[in-house]
Amino acid sequence: MKKKMLFLSASMLSLSLALAACGGSSDAGGDANSGGSEGNGDDEQITLRMSWWGSQERHDMTFKIIEMYEEANPHVKIEPEFTGFDGYFERMAAQAAGNNLPDIMQQNFGEYLNLYASQGLLTDLNEFVDDGTIDLSKVDESIVQSGMKDDQFLGMPTGTNALTVMYNKEMIEEAGAELPTNDWTWEDFDEIATKVHEELDTYGTRSYEAGNIFEYFLRENGYALFNDDGTDLGYEDDQLLTDYLTRAKTAVDDGVAPGYDVVQQIQGIEDEIIVHKNVPFDLRWSNQVKIMSQAADYSFDLNVLPGDNIQQGMYLKPAMLWSVSENSAHKQEAANFINFFTNTEEVFEAIGSDRGVPVNNEIRENMRADLDEVETKIYDYIDFVTENSSPIDTNFPSQSSEILQELNQIDERVMYGQITPEEGAEEFRKAAGSILGN
């Protein structure tokens, strides 16, 4: 169901924009996003709608930030709209159909940011940088660029993020396996995972998330998921995807990794296999390490992903971004909130690294002295990846969410044995070409 709904998101958004164009603008009565101009005085009461996805812990942290902002800006009331990731973009597509997107919205880098950008739904924040509303003086230009599309500044990164291998050091040592190093290969990864599986009678690794890990696999082999102008896949040899799917399938077939039947029973962080010490490895984003550690009540160690060329494969990514709706009636105030989030140290004292390591260099350095063990590992890891990575790929076509959904569906069919890895690689190319051709 999650996969089907993610596929519907892009389709619904394209359809919703066509319907909105045919129907004209919505009635302006009472809707904060329906038009009008910003008030000039602080006495005017303004209501901003703000949306995000995440866990209950993230919701609670965000409520604290909203309270901080409203206390410092008593003329502003922020109405929260929040869900888990499932259904988030489907709801936004429905809001786009009604010309009723939130003033401030949490966006995802890559496929979704570019999809919304292609429809003209996001405000160019450059004007608010130019007039001083958003201060980027302590933010590296490379980070700002990750929120750019066609010279428009469409999303302010909430924090810096990177893929990581979280691992349970005690399980690996108990199995008598070697601990991972920063120059390990996929063969080293398989060897450790297999030994833990055999010695401890547990899984050796959490199964891979096809989109993120295959993209990394391509990068470390010198390719990208899409070509430079986003009109086709970025690799020509289907053996690359065949090799990736074969590795993942072998792990599942050998019992080293759980199959989809097990993974689909996981309903939240507290259900994750590594939380219960039933697997030593889990590949995911670094901003999730803190909350995973809290759920597990023990501290994970972090390592770069395996591969022959990690500097080419690894990259920094905005954990997520803040965007402003193009049809917001209160863009200035929405931009002011984004500046508050970016440049207020108390914000990150409240949320830690849940939305990534702070992009404000001064805040990041100020916080180092008071970090706990888990946060210290995350900050140190981001520092290492910063020095040992290459720029993130930004050439995601507006249809990329549909294409990635096809990859996930093909991955599932391969894992269930419905098609071979070779057939999956061939089907993915055909599906991607069809989507991009349309």
C-alpha positions as CSV (number, residue, x, y, z in Angstrom):
1,M,0.0,0.0,0.0
2,K,2.8,2.4,0.8
3,K,4.4,1.8,-2.6
4,K,1.1,2.3,-4.4
5,M,0.4,5.6,-2.6
6,L,3.9,6.9,-3.3
7,F,3.3,6.2,-7.0
8,L,0.0,8.0,-6.8
9,S,1.6,11.1,-5.3
10,A,3.3,12.2,-8.5
11,S,0.3,11.3,-10.6
12,M,-2.1,13.2,-8.3
13,L,0.1,16.2,-8.3
14,S,0.3,16.4,-12.1
15,L,-3.5,15.9,-12.3
16,S,-4.2,18.4,-9.5
17,L,-2.2,21.1,-11.2
18,A,-4.1,20.6,-14.5
19,L,-7.4,20.8,-12.6
20,A,-6.4,23.9,-10.7
21,A,-5.4,25.6,-14.0
22,C,-8.7,24.7,-15.5
23,G,-10.7,25.9,-12.5
24,G,-8.9,29.2,-11.9
25,S,-7.9,30.5,-8.4
26,S,-9.9,29.6,-5.4
27,D,-12.2,31.8,-3.4
28,A,-10.1,34.2,-1.2
29,G,-12.5,34.2,1.7
30,G,-10.8,33.1,5.0
31,D,-7.9,31.1,3.5
32,A,-4.4,32.1,4.6
33,N,-3.1,30.9,1.3
34,S,-5.7,32.4,-1.1
35,G,-4.1,35.7,-1.8
36,G,-3.9,39.2,-0.3
37,S,-0.8,41.1,1.0
38,E,1.3,40.9,4.0
39,G,0.5,43.4,6.8
40,N,3.0,46.1,7.6
41,G,2.6,46.2,11.3
42,D,3.4,43.7,14.0
43,D,-0.1,44.3,15.5
44,E,-1.7,42.4,12.6
45,Q,-2.4,38.8,13.6
46,I,-1.1,36.3,11.0
47,T,-1.8,32.6,10.8
48,L,0.7,30.3,9.1
49,R,0.0,26.7,8.2
50,M,3.1,24.5,8.5
51,S,3.4,20.8,7.5
52,W,6.0,18.1,8.1
53,W,6.3,14.4,8.3
54,G,8.0,12.3,11.0
55,S,7.7,10.3,14.1
56,Q,5.9,11.3,17.3
57,E,9.2,12.4,18.7
58,R,9.8,14.8,15.8
59,H,6.2,16.1,16.2
60,D,6.9,16.9,19.9
61,M,10.2,18.6,19.0
62,T,8.5,20.7,16.3
63,F,5.8,21.8,18.7
64,K,8.6,23.2,21.0
65,I,10.0,25.2,18.1
66,I,6.6,26.5,17.2
67,E,6.2,27.7,20.8
68,M,9.6,29.4,20.7
69,Y,8.7,31.2,17.5
70,E,5.2,32.3,18.6
71,E,6.6,33.6,21.9
72,A,9.2,35.7,20.0
73,N,6.6,36.7,17.5
74,P,3.3,37.1,19.3
75,H,1.5,38.4,16.2
76,V,2.0,35.0,14.5
77,K,0.0,31.8,15.1
78,I,1.3,28.6,13.5
79,E,-1.2,25.9,12.7
80,P,0.6,22.5,12.5
81,E,-0.2,19.8,10.0
82,F,1.8,16.6,10.5
83,T,1.8,12.9,9.6
84,G,4.2,10.0,9.2
85,F,6.0,9.9,5.9
86,D,3.3,7.5,4.5
87,G,0.6,9.7,2.9
88,Y,2.5,13.0,3.4
89,F,2.9,13.8,-0.3
90,E,-0.4,12.3,-1.3
91,R,-2.0,14.9,1.1
92,M,0.1,17.7,-0.4
93,A,-1.0,16.7,-3.9
94,A,-4.6,16.9,-2.8
95,Q,-3.9,20.4,-1.2
96,A,-2.3,21.5,-4.5
97,A,-5.5,20.5,-6.3
98,G,-7.4,22.9,-4.1
99,N,-4.8,25.7,-4.4
100,N,-4.4,25.2,-0.7
101,L,-0.8,24.2,0.1
102,P,0.6,25.2,3.6
103,D,2.6,28.4,3.9
104,I,5.6,26.4,5.2
105,M,6.1,22.9,4.1
106,Q,8.8,20.3,4.8
107,Q,10.1,19.1,1.5
108,N,12.3,16.1,0.4
109,F,15.4,16.7,-1.7
110,G,15.6,15.3,-5.2
111,E,12.5,13.7,-6.7
112,Y,9.8,15.6,-4.7
113,L,11.5,19.1,-4.6
114,N,12.0,18.9,-8.4
115,L,8.5,17.7,-9.0
116,Y,7.0,20.6,-7.1
117,A,9.5,23.0,-8.7
118,S,8.4,21.9,-12.2
119,Q,4.8,22.8,-11.4
120,G,5.7,26.3,-10.1
121,L,4.4,25.5,-6.6
122,L,7.4,26.8,-4.6
123,T,8.5,30.4,-3.8
124,D,11.9,31.5,-4.9
125,L,13.5,32.4,-1.5
126,N,16.3,34.5,-3.2
127,E,14.3,37.7,-2.6
128,F,14.3,37.0,1.1
129,V,18.0,36.4,1.1
130,D,18.6,39.6,-0.8
131,D,16.4,41.7,1.6
132,G,18.1,40.1,4.7
133,T,15.1,38.2,6.0
134,I,17.0,34.9,5.6
135,D,20.6,35.2,6.8
136,L,22.9,32.7,5.0
137,S,26.2,34.4,6.1
138,K,27.1,31.4,8.3
139,V,25.9,28.7,5.9
140,D,28.3,27.1,3.3
141,E,27.4,27.8,-0.3
142,S,27.5,24.1,-1.1
143,I,24.7,23.5,1.4
144,V,22.6,26.3,-0.1
145,Q,23.1,24.8,-3.6
146,S,21.3,21.7,-2.5
147,G,18.1,23.7,-2.2
148,M,18.5,25.4,-5.7
149,K,16.8,24.4,-8.9
150,D,17.4,26.4,-12.1
151,D,18.9,29.3,-10.1
152,Q,15.9,29.5,-7.8
153,F,16.3,29.0,-4.1
154,L,13.3,26.7,-3.4
155,G,14.2,24.9,-0.2
156,M,16.3,25.8,2.9
157,P,18.1,22.7,4.1
158,T,17.1,21.9,7.7
159,G,20.4,20.2,8.4
160,T,23.2,18.1,6.9
161,N,22.7,14.3,6.5
162,A,24.5,11.3,5.0
163,L,23.9,7.6,4.5
164,T,25.5,5.5,7.1
165,V,25.9,1.9,8.3
166,M,24.7,1.8,11.9
167,Y,26.2,-1.2,13.6
168,N,26.1,-3.1,16.9
169,K,29.7,-3.5,17.9
170,E,29.0,-6.1,20.6
171,M,27.2,-8.5,18.2
172,I,30.0,-8.4,15.7
173,E,32.6,-9.0,18.4
174,E,30.6,-11.8,20.0
175,A,30.4,-13.5,16.6
176,G,34.2,-13.2,16.2
177,A,34.0,-11.1,13.1
178,E,36.1,-8.2,12.1
179,L,34.7,-4.7,12.8
180,P,34.0,-2.5,9.8
181,T,36.6,0.0,8.6
182,N,36.4,3.1,6.4
183,D,38.0,1.2,3.5
184,W,35.9,-1.9,3.6
185,T,34.3,-3.5,0.5
186,W,30.9,-5.1,-0.2
187,E,32.7,-8.5,0.2
188,D,33.8,-7.5,3.7
189,F,30.3,-6.4,4.5
190,D,28.9,-9.8,3.3
191,E,31.5,-11.7,5.3
192,I,30.7,-9.9,8.6
193,A,27.0,-10.2,8.1
194,T,27.2,-13.9,7.2
195,K,29.4,-14.7,10.2
196,V,27.0,-12.9,12.6
197,H,24.1,-14.7,11.1
198,E,25.8,-18.1,11.4
199,E,27.3,-17.7,14.8
200,L,24.5,-15.9,16.6
201,D,21.5,-17.3,14.7
202,T,20.2,-13.8,13.9
203,Y,20.0,-11.8,10.8
204,G,23.3,-10.4,9.6
205,T,21.9,-7.1,8.1
206,R,18.7,-5.2,7.6
207,S,17.6,-5.5,4.0
208,Y,18.5,-2.6,1.7
209,E,16.2,0.2,0.7
210,A,16.5,0.0,-3.1
211,G,16.4,3.6,-4.1
212,N,19.0,5.0,-1.8
213,I,21.4,2.1,-1.8
214,F,21.3,1.5,-5.6
215,E,22.0,5.2,-6.2
216,Y,25.0,4.9,-3.9
217,F,26.1,1.7,-5.7
218,L,25.9,3.5,-9.0
219,R,27.9,6.5,-7.7
220,E,30.7,4.5,-6.3
221,N,31.0,2.8,-9.7
222,G,31.2,6.1,-11.5
223,Y,27.6,6.5,-12.6
224,A,24.4,8.3,-11.6
225,L,20.8,7.3,-11.5
226,F,19.9,9.9,-14.1
227,N,21.8,11.5,-16.9
228,D,22.9,15.1,-16.8
229,D,19.7,16.6,-18.2
230,G,17.4,14.1,-16.5
231,T,16.1,12.7,-19.7
232,D,17.2,9.1,-19.2
233,L,18.9,6.8,-16.8
234,G,22.5,7.7,-16.0
235,Y,24.0,4.2,-16.8
236,E,23.8,2.0,-19.9
237,D,24.9,-1.4,-18.6
238,D,22.0,-3.2,-16.9
239,Q,24.5,-5.5,-15.3
240,L,24.9,-2.8,-12.6
241,L,21.3,-3.2,-11.4
242,T,21.5,-7.0,-12.0
243,D,24.5,-7.2,-9.6
244,Y,22.8,-5.0,-7.0
245,L,19.6,-7.1,-7.1
246,T,21.6,-10.3,-7.0
247,R,23.5,-9.3,-3.9
248,A,20.3,-8.3,-2.1
249,K,18.4,-11.4,-3.2
250,T,21.3,-13.7,-2.1
251,A,21.2,-12.2,1.3
252,V,17.5,-12.7,1.7
253,D,17.6,-16.3,0.3
254,D,20.4,-17.2,2.7
255,G,18.6,-15.8,5.7
256,V,21.2,-13.2,6.2
257,A,18.7,-10.4,5.5
258,P,15.0,-10.4,6.3
259,G,12.5,-10.6,3.4
260,Y,9.7,-8.2,2.7
261,D,7.3,-10.3,4.7
262,V,9.3,-9.5,7.8
263,V,10.1,-5.8,7.0
264,Q,6.5,-5.0,6.2
265,Q,5.6,-5.9,9.8
266,I,7.8,-3.0,11.1
267,Q,5.4,-0.2,12.0
268,G,7.8,2.2,13.7
269,I,11.3,2.8,15.1
270,E,10.5,0.7,18.2
271,D,9.9,-2.3,15.9
272,E,13.2,-2.1,14.0
273,I,15.2,-5.3,14.1
274,I,18.5,-3.6,15.2
275,V,16.7,-2.0,18.1
276,H,16.0,-5.5,19.5
277,K,19.6,-6.6,18.8
278,N,18.5,-9.1,16.2
279,V,20.8,-7.7,13.5
280,P,24.2,-6.0,13.6
281,F,23.8,-3.8,10.5
282,D,21.3,-1.2,9.4
283,L,21.8,1.2,6.4
284,R,20.0,4.4,6.8
285,W,20.3,8.2,7.1
286,S,22.4,9.7,9.9
287,N,19.7,11.9,11.2
288,Q,17.8,8.8,12.3
289,V,20.6,7.5,14.5
290,K,19.7,9.5,17.6
291,I,16.1,8.4,17.7
292,M,17.1,4.8,16.9
293,S,19.6,4.8,19.8
294,Q,16.9,6.1,22.2
295,A,14.5,3.3,21.1
296,A,17.3,0.7,21.5
297,D,18.6,2.1,24.8
298,Y,22.2,1.6,23.5
299,S,24.6,3.5,21.3
300,F,25.2,2.4,17.7
301,D,28.5,2.9,16.0
302,L,28.7,4.5,12.5
303,N,30.6,3.7,9.4
304,V,30.5,4.8,5.8
305,L,28.9,2.4,3.3
306,P,31.2,-0.3,1.8
307,G,32.6,0.0,-1.7
308,D,35.7,0.3,-3.8
309,N,35.4,4.1,-4.0
310,I,33.6,5.7,-1.1
311,Q,34.8,9.2,-1.8
312,Q,33.0,9.0,-5.1
313,G,30.0,7.2,-3.7
314,M,29.4,9.1,-0.4
315,Y,27.7,12.5,-0.4
316,L,26.1,15.0,1.9
317,K,22.4,15.5,1.6
318,P,20.0,18.0,3.3
319,A,18.0,15.9,5.8
320,M,15.0,17.7,4.5
321,L,14.2,21.3,3.4
322,W,11.8,24.1,4.3
323,S,9.9,25.5,1.4
324,V,7.3,28.3,1.1
325,S,4.2,27.8,-1.0
326,E,4.0,30.1,-4.1
327,N,0.4,30.9,-3.3
328,S,1.1,31.8,0.4
329,A,-0.4,35.2,1.4
330,H,2.4,35.5,4.1
331,K,5.6,34.7,2.4
332,Q,7.6,37.3,4.3
333,E,6.6,35.8,7.7
334,A,7.1,32.3,6.4
335,A,10.6,33.2,5.3
336,N,11.2,34.8,8.8
337,F,10.3,31.4,10.4
338,I,12.8,29.7,8.1
339,N,15.5,32.1,9.2
340,F,14.5,31.6,12.9
341,F,14.9,27.8,12.4
342,T,18.2,28.1,10.6
343,N,19.9,30.6,12.9
344,T,18.6,30.0,16.4
345,E,20.8,27.8,18.6
346,E,17.9,27.0,20.9
347,V,16.1,25.3,18.0
348,F,18.9,22.7,17.7
349,E,19.2,22.3,21.4
350,A,15.6,21.2,21.3
351,I,15.8,18.9,18.3
352,G,19.4,17.7,18.3
353,S,20.3,16.1,14.9
354,D,16.7,14.9,14.1
355,R,16.6,17.2,11.1
356,G,20.3,16.9,10.4
357,V,23.5,18.5,11.8
358,P,23.0,22.3,11.9
359,V,23.9,24.1,8.6
360,N,24.8,27.3,10.5
361,N,28.6,26.8,11.1
362,E,28.6,28.9,14.3
363,I,25.7,27.0,15.9
364,R,27.3,23.7,14.9
365,E,30.6,24.6,16.6
366,N,28.9,26.1,19.7
367,M,27.0,22.9,20.3
368,R,29.9,20.5,20.1
369,A,31.0,21.1,23.7
370,D,27.6,19.9,25.1
371,L,26.9,16.9,22.8
372,D,26.1,13.5,24.3
373,E,27.8,10.3,23.1
374,V,25.3,9.6,20.3
375,E,25.3,13.2,19.0
376,T,29.1,13.3,19.1
377,K,29.3,10.2,16.9
378,I,26.9,11.8,14.4
379,Y,28.8,15.1,14.3
380,D,32.1,13.3,13.9
381,Y,30.6,11.1,11.1
382,I,29.3,14.1,9.2
383,D,32.7,15.7,9.5
384,F,34.3,12.6,8.0
385,V,31.9,12.4,5.1
386,T,32.4,16.1,4.4
387,E,36.0,15.4,3.8
388,N,35.5,12.1,2.0
389,S,32.6,12.5,-0.4
390,S,31.7,14.1,-3.7
391,P,28.8,16.5,-4.6
392,I,25.3,15.2,-4.5
393,D,23.5,14.5,-7.7
394,T,20.8,17.1,-8.5
395,N,19.6,16.0,-11.9
396,F,16.3,14.3,-10.8
397,P,13.6,14.7,-13.4
398,S,10.1,15.7,-12.2
399,Q,9.0,12.1,-12.9
400,S,11.7,10.6,-10.7
401,S,9.3,9.8,-7.8
402,E,7.4,7.5,-10.2
403,I,10.7,6.0,-11.5
404,L,11.9,5.3,-8.0
405,Q,8.6,3.7,-7.1
406,E,9.1,1.4,-10.1
407,L,12.5,0.4,-8.8
408,N,11.0,-0.4,-5.4
409,Q,8.3,-2.5,-6.9
410,I,10.8,-4.4,-9.1
411,D,13.0,-5.0,-6.0
412,E,10.1,-6.5,-4.2
413,R,9.2,-8.8,-7.1
414,V,12.9,-10.0,-7.3
415,M,13.0,-10.6,-3.5
416,Y,9.9,-12.7,-3.7
417,G,11.3,-14.7,-6.6
418,Q,8.6,-13.6,-9.1
419,I,11.3,-12.4,-11.6
420,T,15.1,-12.8,-11.8
421,P,17.5,-10.0,-11.1
422,E,18.3,-9.9,-14.9
423,E,14.6,-9.5,-15.7
424,G,14.2,-6.9,-13.0
425,A,17.1,-4.8,-14.5
426,E,15.6,-5.0,-17.9
427,E,12.1,-4.1,-16.7
428,F,13.3,-1.1,-14.8
429,R,15.0,0.3,-17.9
430,K,11.8,-0.1,-19.9
431,A,9.6,1.4,-17.2
432,A,11.9,4.4,-16.7
433,G,12.1,5.1,-20.4
434,S,8.3,4.9,-20.7
435,I,7.8,7.3,-17.8
436,L,10.4,9.8,-19.1
437,G,9.1,9.5,-22.7
438,N,5.6,10.4,-21.5
